[in-house]
Amino acid sequence: MVALANLLPQLSASATLPTQQYMEQLLAHRDTHLFVACGESGEVVGMLTLLIVAIPTARKAWIEDVVTDTAHRGKGVGEALVRQAVEVAREEGVKRIYLTSNPKREAAHRLYKRFGFEQYDTTVFRLEL
């Protein structure tokens, strides 16, 4: 939980720390994969969540909550996380991986493009509950 407390504010100023119970439920779900990257001394320096969804037309995946600690950016942490997520998605028979990214995160966009992600013209709708 300490790692999340350090990383989540770097992801979003409005992110709130999940409870221990919530994290246990999340990690118990077969189609939710939380990847973490550790630094040389074992501290968590990055994370990525891969969600796999089965729908009638195909198995799809979403990459969410990608963040690398500010002090470790530019060192391949994000690349390693994305590489692992893509590999797991392939192994799980996923046909497409989707993600959204803040327009200001130019370094992240370059990373995703290196992996072959293409900007997709769509309109995203959101309903706050």
PyMOL commands that set and color helices and strands:
alter all, ss='L'
color gray80, all
select helices_A, chain A and resi 2-11+20-28+70-72+77-91+106-114
alter helices_A, ss='H'
color red, helices_A
select strands_A, chain A and resi 32-38+44-55+58-68+96-99
alter strands_A, ss='S'
color yellow, strands_A
deselect
rebuild
show_as cartoon
